[in-house]
Amino acid sequence: MPDPVLALDLGGTKIRGALVHGAGGTAARPNLEGLAEAPTPAAHGPEAILGAVAALAERIRAGTRVSAVGLSSAGVIDSARGRVTHATSSLAG
């Protein structure tokens, strides 16, 4: 069986994630494992947010080898500059 994908969603109030088995395959619906969430520490700045994302990712992964990591977040990214240009009101760019 292929390694799962670690899927993470960074929201203005919470971060959610899970291991996704069967992503991109022929399964009608992928299987989610280890679904978990944590509050987004938006008031404490970008370093705190990144730390919370990393901690949740490690908690979900729990030593499991993953084939990829996907991260979603509301906002517009300027990929040439590597910056968030617009985000939700609770997540400063």
N, CA, C and O atoms as a CHARMM CRD file, in Angstrom:
* protein
*
  372
    1    1 MET  N      0.85000  -1.18100   0.00000 PROA 1      0.00000
    2    1 MET  CA     0.00000   0.00000   0.00000 PROA 1      0.00000
    3    1 MET  C      0.89500   1.24300   0.00000 PROA 1      0.00000
    4    1 MET  O      1.85900   1.30800   0.76300 PROA 1      0.00000
    5    2 PRO  N      0.58400   2.23300  -0.85100 PROA 2      0.00000
    6    2 PRO  CA     1.39400   3.46100  -0.87900 PROA 2      0.00000
    7    2 PRO  C      1.28200   4.23400   0.43200 PROA 2      0.00000
    8    2 PRO  O      0.30700   4.10300   1.17200 PROA 2      0.00000
    9    3 ASP  N      2.30200   5.03700   0.69700 PROA 3      0.00000
   10    3 ASP  CA     2.28500   5.87400   1.89400 PROA 3      0.00000
   11    3 ASP  C      1.17000   6.90500   1.78000 PROA 3      0.00000
   12    3 ASP  O      0.86500   7.36600   0.67900 PROA 3      0.00000
   13    4 PRO  N      0.55200   7.27700   2.91100 PROA 4      0.00000
   14    4 PRO  CA    -0.51700   8.27600   2.87100 PROA 4      0.00000
   15    4 PRO  C      0.02700   9.68000   2.63200 PROA 4      0.00000
   16    4 PRO  O      1.23300   9.91800   2.69500 PROA 4      0.00000
   17    5 VAL  N     -0.88300  10.59200   2.35900 PROA 5      0.00000
   18    5 VAL  CA    -0.58700  12.01800   2.22800 PROA 5      0.00000
   19    5 VAL  C     -1.00300  12.68600   3.53400 PROA 5      0.00000
   20    5 VAL  O     -2.05800  12.36600   4.08200 PROA 5      0.00000
   21    6 LEU  N     -0.19400  13.60200   4.03300 PROA 6      0.00000
   22    6 LEU  CA    -0.55200  14.39800   5.19800 PROA 6      0.00000
   23    6 LEU  C     -1.24000  15.65800   4.68800 PROA 6      0.00000
   24    6 LEU  O     -0.61300  16.48300   4.02400 PROA 6      0.00000
   25    7 ALA  N     -2.52400  15.80900   4.99400 PROA 7      0.00000
   26    7 ALA  CA    -3.30800  16.96200   4.54200 PROA 7      0.00000
   27    7 ALA  C     -3.54700  17.89600   5.72300 PROA 7      0.00000
   28    7 ALA  O     -3.97300  17.45600   6.79100 PROA 7      0.00000
   29    8 LEU  N     -3.27100  19.18600   5.53100 PROA 8      0.00000
   30    8 LEU  CA    -3.43400  20.18600   6.58000 PROA 8      0.00000
   31    8 LEU  C     -4.22100  21.37900   6.03900 PROA 8      0.00000
   32    8 LEU  O     -4.04000  21.78400   4.89100 PROA 8      0.00000
   33    9 ASP  N     -5.09300  21.93200   6.87600 PROA 9      0.00000
   34    9 ASP  CA    -5.86700  23.11600   6.51100 PROA 9      0.00000
   35    9 ASP  C     -5.64700  24.17200   7.58300 PROA 9      0.00000
   36    9 ASP  O     -6.02100  23.97800   8.74000 PROA 9      0.00000
   37   10 LEU  N     -5.04400  25.28000   7.20000 PROA 10     0.00000
   38   10 LEU  CA    -4.77100  26.38000   8.11500 PROA 10     0.00000
   39   10 LEU  C     -5.88800  27.39800   7.99900 PROA 10     0.00000
   40   10 LEU  O     -6.02500  28.07800   6.98200 PROA 10     0.00000
   41   11 GLY  N     -6.68200  27.49500   9.05000 PROA 11     0.00000
   42   11 GLY  CA    -7.78200  28.45000   9.07400 PROA 11     0.00000
   43   11 GLY  C     -7.52100  29.55900  10.07400 PROA 11     0.00000
   44   11 GLY  O     -6.56900  29.49700  10.85200 PROA 11     0.00000
   45   12 GLY  N     -8.36000  30.55800  10.04900 PROA 12     0.00000
   46   12 GLY  CA    -8.20200  31.69900  10.93700 PROA 12     0.00000
   47   12 GLY  C     -8.39100  31.37500  12.40100 PROA 12     0.00000
   48   12 GLY  O     -7.82400  32.05000  13.26000 PROA 12     0.00000
   49   13 THR  N     -9.18900  30.34100  12.70700 PROA 13     0.00000
   50   13 THR  CA    -9.43500  29.98400  14.10500 PROA 13     0.00000
   51   13 THR  C     -8.93400  28.59900  14.47100 PROA 13     0.00000
   52   13 THR  O     -8.69100  28.32400  15.64600 PROA 13     0.00000
   53   14 LYS  N     -8.77200  27.70800  13.47400 PROA 14     0.00000
   54   14 LYS  CA    -8.27500  26.37200  13.79100 PROA 14     0.00000
   55   14 LYS  C     -7.47500  25.79600  12.63400 PROA 14     0.00000
   56   14 LYS  O     -7.62100  26.20100  11.48100 PROA 14     0.00000
   57   15 ILE  N     -6.63200  24.84700  12.98000 PROA 15     0.00000
   58   15 ILE  CA    -5.83300  24.09000  12.02300 PROA 15     0.00000
   59   15 ILE  C     -6.35200  22.66000  12.09300 PROA 15     0.00000
   60   15 ILE  O     -6.46500  22.09200  13.17900 PROA 15     0.00000
   61   16 ARG  N     -6.66700  22.07600  10.94300 PROA 16     0.00000
   62   16 ARG  CA    -7.15000  20.68700  10.91400 PROA 16     0.00000
   63   16 ARG  C     -6.24100  19.87600  10.01500 PROA 16     0.00000
   64   16 ARG  O     -5.60000  20.41300   9.11100 PROA 16     0.00000
   65   17 GLY  N     -6.19100  18.58500  10.26900 PROA 17     0.00000
   66   17 GLY  CA    -5.37700  17.73300   9.42700 PROA 17     0.00000
   67   17 GLY  C     -5.71200  16.27100   9.60000 PROA 17     0.00000
   68   17 GLY  O     -6.41800  15.88300  10.53000 PROA 17     0.00000
   69   18 ALA  N     -5.19100  15.46000   8.68300 PROA 18     0.00000
   70   18 ALA  CA    -5.38700  14.01100   8.71800 PROA 18     0.00000
   71   18 ALA  C     -4.41300  13.35700   7.75600 PROA 18     0.00000
   72   18 ALA  O     -3.85000  14.01100   6.87900 PROA 18     0.00000
   73   19 LEU  N     -4.22200  12.05800   7.93300 PROA 19     0.00000
   74   19 LEU  CA    -3.52900  11.24600   6.94300 PROA 19     0.00000
   75   19 LEU  C     -4.58100  10.76900   5.95900 PROA 19     0.00000
   76   19 LEU  O     -5.64300  10.29800   6.36400 PROA 19     0.00000
   77   20 VAL  N     -4.29700  10.88600   4.67600 PROA 20     0.00000
   78   20 VAL  CA    -5.24800  10.50200   3.62900 PROA 20     0.00000
   79   20 VAL  C     -4.67900   9.29800   2.89000 PROA 20     0.00000
   80   20 VAL  O     -3.61500   9.37300   2.27600 PROA 20     0.00000
   81   21 HSD  N     -5.40300   8.19300   2.96100 PROA 21     0.00000
   82   21 HSD  CA    -5.02700   6.97100   2.24300 PROA 21     0.00000
   83   21 HSD  C     -5.87500   6.88100   0.98100 PROA 21     0.00000
   84   21 HSD  O     -7.07500   7.15100   1.02200 PROA 21     0.00000
   85   22 GLY  N     -5.27300   6.51100  -0.12000 PROA 22     0.00000
   86   22 GLY  CA    -6.02600   6.35500  -1.36900 PROA 22     0.00000
   87   22 GLY  C     -6.19300   7.64400  -2.14200 PROA 22     0.00000
   88   22 GLY  O     -6.98000   7.68900  -3.08700 PROA 22     0.00000
   89   23 ALA  N     -5.47900   8.69300  -1.77200 PROA 23     0.00000
   90   23 ALA  CA    -5.58500   9.96600  -2.49400 PROA 23     0.00000
   91   23 ALA  C     -5.02700   9.79800  -3.89900 PROA 23     0.00000
   92   23 ALA  O     -3.92400   9.28000  -4.07400 PROA 23     0.00000
   93   24 GLY  N     -5.77100  10.22900  -4.88300 PROA 24     0.00000
   94   24 GLY  CA    -5.32200  10.15600  -6.26200 PROA 24     0.00000
   95   24 GLY  C     -5.46500   8.78900  -6.88100 PROA 24     0.00000
   96   24 GLY  O     -5.12300   8.60100  -8.04900 PROA 24     0.00000
   97   25 GLY  N     -5.96000   7.83700  -6.13000 PROA 25     0.00000
   98   25 GLY  CA    -6.13600   6.48300  -6.65400 PROA 25     0.00000
   99   25 GLY  C     -7.52100   6.28100  -7.22500 PROA 25     0.00000
  100   25 GLY  O     -8.22300   7.23800  -7.54900 PROA 25     0.00000
  101   26 THR  N     -7.90000   5.03500  -7.34100 PROA 26     0.00000
  102   26 THR  CA    -9.20200   4.70700  -7.92000 PROA 26     0.00000
  103   26 THR  C    -10.29400   4.58100  -6.86900 PROA 26     0.00000
  104   26 THR  O    -11.44700   4.32400  -7.21600 PROA 26     0.00000
  105   27 ALA  N     -9.96300   4.75300  -5.59900 PROA 27     0.00000
  106   27 ALA  CA   -10.97000   4.65200  -4.54300 PROA 27     0.00000
  107   27 ALA  C    -12.02800   5.73400  -4.73300 PROA 27     0.00000
  108   27 ALA  O    -11.71300   6.88100  -5.05100 PROA 27     0.00000
  109   28 ALA  N    -13.29200   5.34800  -4.53200 PROA 28     0.00000
  110   28 ALA  CA   -14.38000   6.31600  -4.66800 PROA 28     0.00000
  111   28 ALA  C    -14.24500   7.42300  -3.63000 PROA 28     0.00000
  112   28 ALA  O    -14.58100   8.57900  -3.88900 PROA 28     0.00000
  113   29 ARG  N    -13.75000   7.05700  -2.45900 PROA 29     0.00000
  114   29 ARG  CA   -13.59200   8.03800  -1.39200 PROA 29     0.00000
  115   29 ARG  C    -12.32900   7.69300  -0.59900 PROA 29     0.00000
  116   29 ARG  O    -12.20800   6.57400  -0.10200 PROA 29     0.00000
  117   30 PRO  N    -11.39700   8.62100  -0.47500 PROA 30     0.00000
  118   30 PRO  CA   -10.18100   8.33400   0.28900 PROA 30     0.00000
  119   30 PRO  C    -10.50600   8.05700   1.75600 PROA 30     0.00000
  120   30 PRO  O    -11.52200   8.52500   2.27000 PROA 30     0.00000
  121   31 ASN  N     -9.65700   7.31000   2.41300 PROA 31     0.00000
  122   31 ASN  CA    -9.81000   6.98500   3.82200 PROA 31     0.00000
  123   31 ASN  C     -8.98800   7.97000   4.65700 PROA 31     0.00000
  124   31 ASN  O     -7.79900   8.16000   4.40100 PROA 31     0.00000
  125   32 LEU  N     -9.62000   8.59700   5.65500 PROA 32     0.00000
  126   32 LEU  CA    -8.93100   9.53800   6.53900 PROA 32     0.00000
  127   32 LEU  C     -8.56400   8.84200   7.83800 PROA 32     0.00000
  128   32 LEU  O     -9.35400   8.07600   8.38900 PROA 32     0.00000
  129   33 GLU  N     -7.36500   9.11200   8.31900 PROA 33     0.00000
  130   33 GLU  CA    -6.89200   8.53100   9.57100 PROA 33     0.00000
  131   33 GLU  C     -6.28500   9.64300  10.41800 PROA 33     0.00000
  132   33 GLU  O     -5.60600  10.52900   9.89900 PROA 33     0.00000
  133   34 GLY  N     -6.53100   9.59000  11.71300 PROA 34     0.00000
  134   34 GLY  CA    -5.89400  10.53000  12.62700 PROA 34     0.00000
  135   34 GLY  C     -6.38700  11.95600  12.51500 PROA 34     0.00000
  136   34 GLY  O     -5.63900  12.89300  12.79500 PROA 34     0.00000
  137   35 LEU  N     -7.64600  12.14000  12.10700 PROA 35     0.00000
  138   35 LEU  CA    -8.20100  13.49200  11.98800 PROA 35     0.00000
  139   35 LEU  C     -8.04000  14.22300  13.32000 PROA 35     0.00000
  140   35 LEU  O     -8.45400  13.72400  14.36700 PROA 35     0.00000
  141   36 ALA  N     -7.43600  15.41000  13.26800 PROA 36     0.00000
  142   36 ALA  CA    -7.18100  16.17800  14.48900 PROA 36     0.00000
  143   36 ALA  C     -7.22000  17.66200  14.17400 PROA 36     0.00000
  144   36 ALA  O     -7.11400  18.07900  13.02000 PROA 36     0.00000
  145   37 GLU  N     -7.37400  18.44300  15.22300 PROA 37     0.00000
  146   37 GLU  CA    -7.35200  19.90000  15.05600 PROA 37     0.00000
  147   37 GLU  C     -6.73800  20.56200  16.27200 PROA 37     0.00000
  148   37 GLU  O     -6.64000  19.97200  17.34800 PROA 37     0.00000
  149   38 ALA  N     -6.32700  21.80500  16.07100 PROA 38     0.00000
  150   38 ALA  CA    -5.74600  22.62900  17.13000 PROA 38     0.00000
  151   38 ALA  C     -6.11700  24.07800  16.84000 PROA 38     0.00000
  152   38 ALA  O     -6.34600  24.43400  15.68400 PROA 38     0.00000
  153   39 PRO  N     -6.17900  24.91800  17.86900 PROA 39     0.00000
  154   39 PRO  CA    -6.46900  26.33100  17.62800 PROA 39     0.00000
  155   39 PRO  C     -5.33200  27.00700  16.86100 PROA 39     0.00000
  156   39 PRO  O     -4.16400  26.65000  17.02300 PROA 39     0.00000
  157   40 THR  N     -5.68000  27.97200  16.03700 PROA 40     0.00000
  158   40 THR  CA    -4.67600  28.77400  15.33500 PROA 40     0.00000
  159   40 THR  C     -4.28100  29.93600  16.24600 PROA 40     0.00000
  160   40 THR  O     -5.12800  30.76100  16.58800 PROA 40     0.00000
  161   41 PRO  N     -3.01100  30.01600  16.64500 PROA 41     0.00000
  162   41 PRO  CA    -2.58800  31.10000  17.53500 PROA 41     0.00000
  163   41 PRO  C     -2.28900  32.38800  16.76200 PROA 41     0.00000
  164   41 PRO  O     -1.18600  32.92800  16.84600 PROA 41     0.00000
  165   42 ALA  N     -3.27300  32.86900  16.01500 PROA 42     0.00000
  166   42 ALA  CA    -3.07700  34.00900  15.11300 PROA 42     0.00000
  167   42 ALA  C     -2.58100  35.26200  15.83500 PROA 42     0.00000
  168   42 ALA  O     -1.78500  36.01700  15.27700 PROA 42     0.00000
  169   43 ALA  N     -3.03200  35.48900  17.04700 PROA 43     0.00000
  170   43 ALA  CA    -2.63900  36.69400  17.78300 PROA 43     0.00000
  171   43 ALA  C     -1.16700  36.68600  18.18500 PROA 43     0.00000
  172   43 ALA  O     -0.62500  37.72200  18.57100 PROA 43     0.00000
  173   44 HSD  N     -0.51900  35.52800  18.09700 PROA 44     0.00000
  174   44 HSD  CA     0.87300  35.40700  18.53700 PROA 44     0.00000
  175   44 HSD  C      1.87900  35.47000  17.39400 PROA 44     0.00000
  176   44 HSD  O      3.07900  35.30800  17.61600 PROA 44     0.00000
  177   45 GLY  N      1.40300  35.70400  16.17300 PROA 45     0.00000
  178   45 GLY  CA     2.30300  35.91900  15.04600 PROA 45     0.00000
  179   45 GLY  C      2.63100  34.68100  14.23200 PROA 45     0.00000
  180   45 GLY  O      2.25300  33.56400  14.58500 PROA 45     0.00000
  181   46 PRO  N      3.35200  34.90600  13.12300 PROA 46     0.00000
  182   46 PRO  CA     3.63500  33.83500  12.17700 PROA 46     0.00000
  183   46 PRO  C      4.44500  32.67400  12.74500 PROA 46     0.00000
  184   46 PRO  O      4.19700  31.51900  12.39800 PROA 46     0.00000
  185   47 GLU  N      5.41300  32.96900  13.61800 PROA 47     0.00000
  186   47 GLU  CA     6.22700  31.88800  14.17800 PROA 47     0.00000
  187   47 GLU  C      5.37500  30.94000  15.00800 PROA 47     0.00000
  188   47 GLU  O      5.55000  29.72300  14.94600 PROA 47     0.00000
  189   48 ALA  N      4.44900  31.50000  15.78600 PROA 48     0.00000
  190   48 ALA  CA     3.56000  30.66800  16.60200 PROA 48     0.00000
  191   48 ALA  C      2.63700  29.83200  15.72000 PROA 48     0.00000
  192   48 ALA  O      2.35700  28.67300  16.02500 PROA 48     0.00000
  193   49 ILE  N      2.16800  30.42400  14.63300 PROA 49     0.00000
  194   49 ILE  CA     1.29400  29.68500  13.71000 PROA 49     0.00000
  195   49 ILE  C      2.06200  28.53000  13.07600 PROA 49     0.00000
  196   49 ILE  O      1.56700  27.40300  13.03500 PROA 49     0.00000
  197   50 LEU  N      3.27100  28.80600  12.58200 PROA 50     0.00000
  198   50 LEU  CA     4.08800  27.73700  11.98600 PROA 50     0.00000
  199   50 LEU  C      4.39300  26.64500  13.00100 PROA 50     0.00000
  200   50 LEU  O      4.37400  25.46100  12.66500 PROA 50     0.00000
  201   51 GLY  N      4.67100  27.03200  14.23000 PROA 51     0.00000
  202   51 GLY  CA     4.92300  26.04700  15.28400 PROA 51     0.00000
  203   51 GLY  C      3.71200  25.17700  15.54900 PROA 51     0.00000
  204   51 GLY  O      3.84400  23.97100  15.75200 PROA 51     0.00000
  205   52 ALA  N      2.52300  25.78400  15.55000 PROA 52     0.00000
  206   52 ALA  CA     1.29300  25.02600  15.78000 PROA 52     0.00000
  207   52 ALA  C      1.01000  24.06900  14.62700 PROA 52     0.00000
  208   52 ALA  O      0.56300  22.94300  14.84900 PROA 52     0.00000
  209   53 VAL  N      1.26800  24.51400  13.39400 PROA 53     0.00000
  210   53 VAL  CA     1.08600  23.64100  12.22400 PROA 53     0.00000
  211   53 VAL  C      2.04300  22.45400  12.31700 PROA 53     0.00000
  212   53 VAL  O      1.63900  21.31000  12.11200 PROA 53     0.00000
  213   54 ALA  N      3.30800  22.72700  12.62500 PROA 54     0.00000
  214   54 ALA  CA     4.30700  21.65600  12.72100 PROA 54     0.00000
  215   54 ALA  C      3.97000  20.67300  13.83700 PROA 54     0.00000
  216   54 ALA  O      4.10500  19.46300  13.65900 PROA 54     0.00000
  217   55 ALA  N      3.53400  21.18500  14.98500 PROA 55     0.00000
  218   55 ALA  CA     3.18600  20.30800  16.10400 PROA 55     0.00000
  219   55 ALA  C      1.99300  19.42000  15.76000 PROA 55     0.00000
  220   55 ALA  O      1.98700  18.23100  16.08000 PROA 55     0.00000
  221   56 LEU  N      0.98300  19.99600  15.10800 PROA 56     0.00000
  222   56 LEU  CA    -0.18000  19.19400  14.72600 PROA 56     0.00000
  223   56 LEU  C      0.21200  18.15300  13.68700 PROA 56     0.00000
  224   56 LEU  O     -0.24400  17.01100  13.75300 PROA 56     0.00000
  225   57 ALA  N      1.04900  18.53100  12.73500 PROA 57     0.00000
  226   57 ALA  CA     1.50400  17.58500  11.70900 PROA 57     0.00000
  227   57 ALA  C      2.22500  16.40300  12.34400 PROA 57     0.00000
  228   57 ALA  O      1.98300  15.25500  11.97000 PROA 57     0.00000
  229   58 GLU  N      3.10200  16.67300  13.29500 PROA 58     0.00000
  230   58 GLU  CA     3.83000  15.59000  13.96800 PROA 58     0.00000
  231   58 GLU  C      2.88600  14.71300  14.78000 PROA 58     0.00000
  232   58 GLU  O      3.04600  13.49300  14.81900 PROA 58     0.00000
  233   59 ARG  N      1.90100  15.33300  15.42900 PROA 59     0.00000
  234   59 ARG  CA     0.92800  14.56000  16.21600 PROA 59     0.00000
  235   59 ARG  C      0.13100  13.62400  15.31900 PROA 59     0.00000
  236   59 ARG  O     -0.08800  12.46500  15.66900 PROA 59     0.00000
  237   60 ILE  N     -0.30300  14.11700  14.17100 PROA 60     0.00000
  238   60 ILE  CA    -1.08300  13.29400  13.23800 PROA 60     0.00000
  239   60 ILE  C     -0.20300  12.20800  12.63600 PROA 60     0.00000
  240   60 ILE  O     -0.60200  11.04500  12.56100 PROA 60     0.00000
  241   61 ARG  N      0.97700  12.58500  12.21300 PROA 61     0.00000
  242   61 ARG  CA     1.88100  11.64600  11.54000 PROA 61     0.00000
  243   61 ARG  C      2.34400  10.54800  12.48700 PROA 61     0.00000
  244   61 ARG  O      2.39000   9.38100  12.09900 PROA 61     0.00000
  245   62 ALA  N      2.68200  10.89500  13.70500 PROA 62     0.00000
  246   62 ALA  CA     3.09300   9.93300  14.73700 PROA 62     0.00000
  247   62 ALA  C      4.07400   8.89200  14.20500 PROA 62     0.00000
  248   62 ALA  O      3.92400   7.69700  14.45800 PROA 62     0.00000
  249   63 GLY  N      5.07700   9.35900  13.46600 PROA 63     0.00000
  250   63 GLY  CA     6.09500   8.45600  12.95000 PROA 63     0.00000
  251   63 GLY  C      5.76000   7.76600  11.64400 PROA 63     0.00000
  252   63 GLY  O      6.60400   7.06200  11.08900 PROA 63     0.00000
  253   64 THR  N      4.54600   7.94900  11.13600 PROA 64     0.00000
  254   64 THR  CA     4.14800   7.33600   9.86700 PROA 64     0.00000
  255   64 THR  C      4.87300   8.02100   8.71800 PROA 64     0.00000
  256   64 THR  O      4.95300   9.24800   8.66500 PROA 64     0.00000
  257   65 ARG  N      5.39400   7.22600   7.80800 PROA 65     0.00000
  258   65 ARG  CA     6.03300   7.77200   6.60200 PROA 65     0.00000
  259   65 ARG  C      4.93400   8.28100   5.67300 PROA 65     0.00000
  260   65 ARG  O      3.95100   7.57800   5.43800 PROA 65     0.00000
  261   66 VAL  N      5.08900   9.49500   5.14300 PROA 66     0.00000
  262   66 VAL  CA     4.09700  10.05800   4.22200 PROA 66     0.00000
  263   66 VAL  C      4.73300  10.29100   2.86000 PROA 66     0.00000
  264   66 VAL  O      5.93600  10.52600   2.75100 PROA 66     0.00000
  265   67 SER  N      3.90100  10.22300   1.82000 PROA 67     0.00000
  266   67 SER  CA     4.40700  10.42200   0.46100 PROA 67     0.00000
  267   67 SER  C      4.43800  11.89500   0.07000 PROA 67     0.00000
  268   67 SER  O      5.20900  12.29100  -0.80400 PROA 67     0.00000
  269   68 ALA  N      3.60200  12.70700   0.71500 PROA 68     0.00000
  270   68 ALA  CA     3.53000  14.13100   0.39300 PROA 68     0.00000
  271   68 ALA  C      2.79200  14.85400   1.50900 PROA 68     0.00000
  272   68 ALA  O      2.13300  14.23800   2.34700 PROA 68     0.00000
  273   69 VAL  N      2.91800  16.16700   1.49900 PROA 69     0.00000
  274   69 VAL  CA     2.18700  17.02500   2.43000 PROA 69     0.00000
  275   69 VAL  C      1.44600  18.06000   1.60600 PROA 69     0.00000
  276   69 VAL  O      2.02400  18.69200   0.72100 PROA 69     0.00000
  277   70 GLY  N      0.15400  18.23200   1.90100 PROA 70     0.00000
  278   70 GLY  CA    -0.64300  19.26400   1.25400 PROA 70     0.00000
  279   70 GLY  C     -1.11900  20.24300   2.31200 PROA 70     0.00000
  280   70 GLY  O     -1.58700  19.82900   3.37200 PROA 70     0.00000
  281   71 LEU  N     -1.00600  21.54400   2.03700 PROA 71     0.00000
  282   71 LEU  CA    -1.42900  22.57500   2.98200 PROA 71     0.00000
  283   71 LEU  C     -2.34600  23.54800   2.26800 PROA 71     0.00000
  284   71 LEU  O     -1.99400  24.10100   1.22600 PROA 71     0.00000
  285   72 SER  N     -3.52300  23.75300   2.83600 PROA 72     0.00000
  286   72 SER  CA    -4.44400  24.74000   2.26300 PROA 72     0.00000
  287   72 SER  C     -4.63900  25.87100   3.26800 PROA 72     0.00000
  288   72 SER  O     -4.56300  25.67200   4.48000 PROA 72     0.00000
  289   73 SER  N     -4.88900  27.05500   2.73400 PROA 73     0.00000
  290   73 SER  CA    -5.15000  28.22100   3.56000 PROA 73     0.00000
  291   73 SER  C     -5.87600  29.25800   2.71600 PROA 73     0.00000
  292   73 SER  O     -5.65900  29.35700   1.50800 PROA 73     0.00000
  293   74 ALA  N     -6.72800  30.01700   3.35600 PROA 74     0.00000
  294   74 ALA  CA    -7.39700  31.10400   2.64600 PROA 74     0.00000
  295   74 ALA  C     -6.37500  32.19100   2.36400 PROA 74     0.00000
  296   74 ALA  O     -5.51500  32.47100   3.19800 PROA 74     0.00000
  297   75 GLY  N     -6.46400  32.79100   1.21300 PROA 75     0.00000
  298   75 GLY  CA    -5.56800  33.89300   0.90500 PROA 75     0.00000
  299   75 GLY  C     -4.97300  33.77900  -0.47300 PROA 75     0.00000
  300   75 GLY  O     -5.18800  32.79900  -1.18600 PROA 75     0.00000
  301   76 VAL  N     -4.21800  34.80100  -0.83700 PROA 76     0.00000
  302   76 VAL  CA    -3.55800  34.86500  -2.13700 PROA 76     0.00000
  303   76 VAL  C     -2.05500  34.86700  -1.89300 PROA 76     0.00000
  304   76 VAL  O     -1.54300  35.65600  -1.09900 PROA 76     0.00000
  305   77 ILE  N     -1.35100  33.96900  -2.58900 PROA 77     0.00000
  306   77 ILE  CA     0.09400  33.83500  -2.43900 PROA 77     0.00000
  307   77 ILE  C      0.79500  34.42500  -3.66300 PROA 77     0.00000
  308   77 ILE  O      0.41700  34.13100  -4.79700 PROA 77     0.00000
  309   78 ASP  N      1.80100  35.24700  -3.43900 PROA 78     0.00000
  310   78 ASP  CA     2.68000  35.72200  -4.50700 PROA 78     0.00000
  311   78 ASP  C      3.85500  34.75100  -4.52200 PROA 78     0.00000
  312   78 ASP  O      4.80700  34.91400  -3.76000 PROA 78     0.00000
  313   79 SER  N      3.78900  33.73700  -5.39200 PROA 79     0.00000
  314   79 SER  CA     4.81100  32.68600  -5.38900 PROA 79     0.00000
  315   79 SER  C      6.17700  33.20400  -5.82500 PROA 79     0.00000
  316   79 SER  O      7.19700  32.66100  -5.40200 PROA 79     0.00000
  317   80 ALA  N      6.22200  34.23200  -6.65100 PROA 80     0.00000
  318   80 ALA  CA     7.50400  34.78700  -7.08400 PROA 80     0.00000
  319   80 ALA  C      8.25400  35.41600  -5.90800 PROA 80     0.00000
  320   80 ALA  O      9.48100  35.34100  -5.83600 PROA 80     0.00000
  321   81 ARG  N      7.52000  36.02700  -5.00200 PROA 81     0.00000
  322   81 ARG  CA     8.13900  36.67900  -3.84100 PROA 81     0.00000
  323   81 ARG  C      8.08200  35.82100  -2.58300 PROA 81     0.00000
  324   81 ARG  O      8.73300  36.13300  -1.58700 PROA 81     0.00000
  325   82 GLY  N      7.29600  34.72900  -2.62600 PROA 82     0.00000
  326   82 GLY  CA     7.17400  33.87100  -1.45300 PROA 82     0.00000
  327   82 GLY  C      6.46400  34.54100  -0.30400 PROA 82     0.00000
  328   82 GLY  O      6.82900  34.36100   0.85800 PROA 82     0.00000
  329   83 ARG  N      5.41800  35.33700  -0.63900 PROA 83     0.00000
  330   83 ARG  CA     4.69400  36.09100   0.38900 PROA 83     0.00000
  331   83 ARG  C      3.19400  35.91600   0.24100 PROA 83     0.00000
  332   83 ARG  O      2.68300  35.69500  -0.85700 PROA 83     0.00000
  333   84 VAL  N      2.49700  36.01800   1.36400 PROA 84     0.00000
  334   84 VAL  CA     1.04300  36.06600   1.35500 PROA 84     0.00000
  335   84 VAL  C      0.66700  37.51600   1.10800 PROA 84     0.00000
  336   84 VAL  O      1.08700  38.40100   1.85300 PROA 84     0.00000
  337   85 THR  N     -0.12900  37.77400   0.05700 PROA 85     0.00000
  338   85 THR  CA    -0.50600  39.15600  -0.23900 PROA 85     0.00000
  339   85 THR  C     -1.85800  39.52200   0.35900 PROA 85     0.00000
  340   85 THR  O     -2.08400  40.68000   0.70900 PROA 85     0.00000
  341   86 HSD  N     -2.74800  38.56300   0.47800 PROA 86     0.00000
  342   86 HSD  CA    -4.06200  38.78100   1.09200 PROA 86     0.00000
  343   86 HSD  C     -4.43300  37.52500   1.86500 PROA 86     0.00000
  344   86 HSD  O     -4.22400  36.41200   1.38200 PROA 86     0.00000
  345   87 ALA  N     -4.97900  37.69500   3.05100 PROA 87     0.00000
  346   87 ALA  CA    -5.39400  36.55300   3.86400 PROA 87     0.00000
  347   87 ALA  C     -6.64800  36.93500   4.63500 PROA 87     0.00000
  348   87 ALA  O     -7.17900  38.03200   4.46700 PROA 87     0.00000
  349   88 THR  N     -7.11000  36.03600   5.47000 PROA 88     0.00000
  350   88 THR  CA    -8.27200  36.35100   6.29200 PROA 88     0.00000
  351   88 THR  C     -7.87900  37.42800   7.30000 PROA 88     0.00000
  352   88 THR  O     -6.69400  37.66000   7.53900 PROA 88     0.00000
  353   89 SER  N     -8.86000  38.07300   7.87900 PROA 89     0.00000
  354   89 SER  CA    -8.57200  39.15700   8.82100 PROA 89     0.00000
  355   89 SER  C     -7.84900  38.66100  10.07200 PROA 89     0.00000
  356   89 SER  O     -7.17100  39.44300  10.73800 PROA 89     0.00000
  357   90 SER  N     -7.98200  37.37700  10.40200 PROA 90     0.00000
  358   90 SER  CA    -7.31100  36.86700  11.60100 PROA 90     0.00000
  359   90 SER  C     -5.89800  36.36600  11.33000 PROA 90     0.00000
  360   90 SER  O     -5.14600  36.10200  12.26800 PROA 90     0.00000
  361   91 LEU  N     -5.52400  36.23100  10.04500 PROA 91     0.00000
  362   91 LEU  CA    -4.16600  35.80500   9.68800 PROA 91     0.00000
  363   91 LEU  C     -3.48700  36.92800   8.91700 PROA 91     0.00000
  364   91 LEU  O     -3.76300  37.13500   7.73600 PROA 91     0.00000
  365   92 ALA  N     -2.61600  37.63600   9.57800 PROA 92     0.00000
  366   92 ALA  CA    -1.91800  38.74600   8.92200 PROA 92     0.00000
  367   92 ALA  C     -0.90000  38.21100   7.92900 PROA 92     0.00000
  368   92 ALA  O     -0.27600  37.18100   8.18100 PROA 92     0.00000
  369   93 GLY  N     -0.72200  38.89200   6.80600 PROA 93     0.00000
  370   93 GLY  CA     0.25500  38.49700   5.79000 PROA 93     0.00000
  371   93 GLY  C      1.59800  38.91100   6.20500 PROA 93     0.00000
  372   93 GLY  O      2.56800  38.67100   5.48600 PROA 93     0.00000
